[in-house]
Amino acid sequence: MKPTQEQVLAWAREVADISTDYRGREEFIFDSYGIERFAALAYEAGRKDENEACVEEAAYYAAHSLTAKNILDAIRARREQ
């Protein structure tokens, strides 16, 4: 799932130094640690979303009494999308 603008801004605010430009808009200043931390937050959010999607897919197949092979095939197919 694509992150929302609000999520991305929240991650940036968590790890960057923030200043204000001449128009009053936020500017985010990242050092190398901040960039690394930002990437880690984005990766973790994506991993959680993908794990949840796989659980939902598995629950659907299990509820319809399909085999573990069907579940594995469906999860593997997600990687090819």
Short mmCIF file of the C-alpha atoms (twelve columns), coordinates in Angstrom:
data_MODEL
# 
_entry.id   MODEL 
# 
loop_
_atom_site.group_PDB 
_atom_site.id 
_atom_site.type_symbol 
_atom_site.label_atom_id 
_atom_site.label_alt_id 
_atom_site.label_comp_id 
_atom_site.label_asym_id 
_atom_site.label_seq_id 
_atom_site.Cartn_x 
_atom_site.Cartn_y 
_atom_site.Cartn_z 
_atom_site.pdbx_PDB_model_num 
ATOM 1  C CA . MET A 1  0.000   0.000   0.000  1 
ATOM 2  C CA . LYS A 2  1.324   3.427   -0.914 1 
ATOM 3  C CA . PRO A 3  1.950   5.654   2.108  1 
ATOM 4  C CA . THR A 4  -0.170  8.745   2.503  1 
ATOM 5  C CA . GLN A 5  1.344   12.222  2.393  1 
ATOM 6  C CA . GLU A 6  0.588   12.543  6.101  1 
ATOM 7  C CA . GLN A 7  2.572   9.373   6.864  1 
ATOM 8  C CA . VAL A 8  5.573   10.547  4.849  1 
ATOM 9  C CA . LEU A 9  5.537   13.956  6.550  1 
ATOM 10 C CA . ALA A 10 5.259   12.332  9.980  1 
ATOM 11 C CA . TRP A 11 8.318   10.148  9.238  1 
ATOM 12 C CA . ALA A 12 10.244  13.204  8.034  1 
ATOM 13 C CA . ARG A 13 9.326   15.199  11.136 1 
ATOM 14 C CA . GLU A 14 10.493  12.313  13.296 1 
ATOM 15 C CA . VAL A 15 14.006  12.131  11.840 1 
ATOM 16 C CA . ALA A 16 14.871  15.483  10.215 1 
ATOM 17 C CA . ASP A 17 15.793  18.910  11.447 1 
ATOM 18 C CA . ILE A 18 13.006  21.278  10.466 1 
ATOM 19 C CA . SER A 19 13.255  24.924  9.521  1 
ATOM 20 C CA . THR A 20 10.897  27.312  7.789  1 
ATOM 21 C CA . ASP A 21 11.531  28.867  4.375  1 
ATOM 22 C CA . TYR A 22 10.784  32.477  3.488  1 
ATOM 23 C CA . ARG A 23 7.197   31.534  2.551  1 
ATOM 24 C CA . GLY A 24 6.552   29.914  5.921  1 
ATOM 25 C CA . ARG A 25 6.713   26.349  4.601  1 
ATOM 26 C CA . GLU A 26 8.522   23.565  6.426  1 
ATOM 27 C CA . GLU A 27 11.925  22.526  5.119  1 
ATOM 28 C CA . PHE A 28 13.316  19.171  6.158  1 
ATOM 29 C CA . ILE A 29 17.068  18.879  6.583  1 
ATOM 30 C CA . PHE A 30 18.389  15.322  6.680  1 
ATOM 31 C CA . ASP A 31 21.852  14.230  7.702  1 
ATOM 32 C CA . SER A 32 23.009  10.741  6.712  1 
ATOM 33 C CA . TYR A 33 21.577  9.258   9.915  1 
ATOM 34 C CA . GLY A 34 18.220  10.941  9.254  1 
ATOM 35 C CA . ILE A 35 18.061  9.556   5.718  1 
ATOM 36 C CA . GLU A 36 18.888  6.086   7.010  1 
ATOM 37 C CA . ARG A 37 16.230  6.369   9.721  1 
ATOM 38 C CA . PHE A 38 13.638  7.689   7.236  1 
ATOM 39 C CA . ALA A 39 14.292  4.729   4.924  1 
ATOM 40 C CA . ALA A 40 13.967  2.330   7.867  1 
ATOM 41 C CA . LEU A 41 10.607  3.820   8.876  1 
ATOM 42 C CA . ALA A 42 9.289   3.580   5.313  1 
ATOM 43 C CA . TYR A 43 10.571  0.009   4.934  1 
ATOM 44 C CA . GLU A 44 9.025   -1.085  8.229  1 
ATOM 45 C CA . ALA A 45 5.663   0.425   7.321  1 
ATOM 46 C CA . GLY A 46 5.715   -1.342  3.958  1 
ATOM 47 C CA . ARG A 47 6.707   -4.624  5.583  1 
ATOM 48 C CA . LYS A 48 3.817   -4.389  8.049  1 
ATOM 49 C CA . ASP A 49 1.351   -3.587  5.259  1 
ATOM 50 C CA . GLU A 50 2.593   -6.510  3.152  1 
ATOM 51 C CA . ASN A 51 2.470   -8.890  6.117  1 
ATOM 52 C CA . GLU A 52 -1.101  -7.821  6.877  1 
ATOM 53 C CA . ALA A 53 -2.098  -8.313  3.225  1 
ATOM 54 C CA . CYS A 54 -0.610  -11.829 3.273  1 
ATOM 55 C CA . VAL A 55 -2.467  -12.662 6.490  1 
ATOM 56 C CA . GLU A 56 -5.727  -11.474 4.931  1 
ATOM 57 C CA . GLU A 57 -5.050  -13.526 1.800  1 
ATOM 58 C CA . ALA A 58 -4.266  -16.621 3.870  1 
ATOM 59 C CA . ALA A 59 -7.375  -16.110 6.030  1 
ATOM 60 C CA . TYR A 60 -9.542  -15.905 2.897  1 
ATOM 61 C CA . TYR A 61 -8.163  -19.180 1.522  1 
ATOM 62 C CA . ALA A 62 -8.336  -20.893 4.913  1 
ATOM 63 C CA . ALA A 63 -11.965 -19.786 5.372  1 
ATOM 64 C CA . HIS A 64 -12.792 -21.392 2.046  1 
ATOM 65 C CA . SER A 65 -11.044 -24.634 3.046  1 
ATOM 66 C CA . LEU A 66 -8.365  -24.359 0.391  1 
ATOM 67 C CA . THR A 67 -5.001  -26.023 0.824  1 
ATOM 68 C CA . ALA A 68 -1.766  -24.581 2.142  1 
ATOM 69 C CA . LYS A 69 -0.417  -24.816 -1.418 1 
ATOM 70 C CA . ASN A 70 -3.200  -22.479 -2.593 1 
ATOM 71 C CA . ILE A 71 -2.275  -20.036 0.147  1 
ATOM 72 C CA . LEU A 72 1.422   -20.155 -0.700 1 
ATOM 73 C CA . ASP A 73 0.714   -19.739 -4.417 1 
ATOM 74 C CA . ALA A 74 -1.444  -16.690 -3.726 1 
ATOM 75 C CA . ILE A 75 1.220   -15.073 -1.526 1 
ATOM 76 C CA . ARG A 76 3.937   -15.784 -4.093 1 
ATOM 77 C CA . ALA A 77 1.752   -14.268 -6.809 1 
ATOM 78 C CA . ARG A 78 1.687   -11.007 -4.803 1 
ATOM 79 C CA . ARG A 79 5.439   -10.644 -5.407 1 
ATOM 80 C CA . GLU A 80 4.892   -10.759 -9.160 1 
ATOM 81 C CA . GLN A 81 2.340   -7.933  -9.177 1 
# 
